[in-house]
Amino acid sequence: IQLKFNKLFIVNQINRYTTIKNFINGQFIESNSQQFINVINPANNEVINRLPLSTIDELKQAEKGAIDAFKLWKEVPVQQRQRILFQFQQLIRDHTNELAECITTEQGKTLADAKGDIFRGLEVVESACNIGQSLMGETLENLSTGIDTYSYRQPLGVTAGIAPFNFPAMIPLWMFPVSIACGNTFILKPSEKVPNTSMILARLIQQAGLPDGVLQVIHGTHDAVNFICDAPSIRAISFVGGNEAGAHIFDRGTQNGKRVQANLGAKNHGVVYSDADKESTLNAIVGAGFGAAGQRCMALSVVIFVGETVSWLPELAVKASKLKVGSGFDPEVAIGPLISKDALNRVRRLIDEGILAGGECLLDGRKSPQLTSLSSNTKEGNFIGPSIIHIKSTQLDKLKQNKAYSEEIFGPVLICLSVDTLDEAIEIINSSKYGNGCAIFTQSGAIARKFQHEVDIGQVGINVPIPVPLPFFSFTGSRGSIRGDIHFYGKQGTMFYTQIKTITSNWDINKVTTRVSTSMPTLDGK
């Protein structure tokens, strides 16, 4: 395993000055840009390669190519589009190791977690292979004599996606496979921090037989985002990421008449009820709170202990302290690096603020002894151990003043609260501005039923710490965790990427109109 990591590390050193290409009209094209961003390996802060900020001419070229490709792609029968996705999903399976190593290199998560990232995206591709079921319209015969009404779901045209750094494979796979299966073309802007994974996916779907121009991949930061928001031909935008960027994209995109779905930040709460199984519950909390170094929008970042279960906190801290920190290529590692030095400094600051606001630090990841024993290849990485802060006051106004509780930390930090009753726990959860996910751990069906009914959160887990739905359903975060009202993948995803056309036809061969009528037609029969 160590030899494998060293080999990859050497490859990164050799290739670190190569430049990522745009993928425009089926060609991997060198950018003419004079502006570049270094793509950094967060495990050692070495340069992997350079990312161009695509020029305005390149952005327009991608847009025009998507417009032209749509004219042909929308006429391709749905079953043929599905067959391409069948080939694509097989290629993803065949290249899982390549994709996982790329994700671990540029994002930092463990290889096992990277494979999970790929697999959850693959499930969406598999679902899109049967998109025809979701695209079916409706019909009603004989609304009046000889008059029928029927509706079709038709593609929008050019669509676009702006993806985050934390799921380099899964989030792009939430977007473009569903869109192109519906008959659209798609412009993808991957995160500038993890662009290499998207380039592999572009290569694989091209090998699967996708016609040139149906998928375009461009690169950049603010200018590329604003181009997507402003380009007249782009009909819909999908976004996953932070609150500030998401609010900007939603506001600017909708002001330009576009459909926008934007998944934003979260602060997911888990409730430990008094009858929960201790061992399985603590294991679930540790995995959901610290996996992927806490860089998940569905990470369990707050745990509310009900009644005497607060006495479990010392055992929780012991379990968390045993998680190994280091390179994602080490199979024994559970927590990889944060994405950047800025992210690391922000997490450290929020731990400080949580303690200064009255929190008791039960486990301080900034002082983890593992940080002093990192290998020579990783000692410069963005590492921090798991942290647990117990906030004893649960008065809502004081809680909201503690930034470690109120802000999304996006790091391996678990905030713990304690209350006497389930009603208090539900009140705390419902007072949060976010609504992505929550969970309860209990052995009582009645308690679980009360919780799921009364909690105002879009996705609820019962003894499931990270309740991300499979693509038979949709990802249904709510309230402050989403802008827009149509969700990702599943039936909602099909709705987002299509528009309904309704036709009313009159083929009454026995009816002859003998006079002009200016009255509103009522279709009330005879």
Protein Blocks (a to p, Z undefined) as FASTA:
>chain_A
ZZmmmmmmmmmmmmmmpccdddeehiacddfbfbdcddddfklopafbdcddddfklmmm
mmmmmmmmmmmmmmpcfklmmmmmmmmmmmmmmmmmmmmmmmmmmnopafklmmmmmmmm
mmmmmmmmmmmmmmpccddehkbghiacddddddfbjadddddfklmmlmmmmmmmmmmm
nopacdddddfklmmlmmmmmmmmmmnopaehkaccdeddflmmmmmmmmmklmbdcddd
dfklmmmmmmmmmmnopacdddddddddddddfkbcfklmmmmmmmmmmggnlpafkbcf
bdcdehjllmmmmmmmmmmmmpccddfklmkbmbdcdfbfklmmmmmmmmmmmmmnopac
fbdfklgfklmmccfklmmmccddddddddfblcfklmmmmmklmpcfkpabddddddfb
fklmmmmmmmpmbfkbccdddfbfklmmmmmmmpccfbdcehiablcdcfkbccddehjl
bgcjbdeehjllmmmmpccddddddfbfkbccfbdcfbdcekloZZ
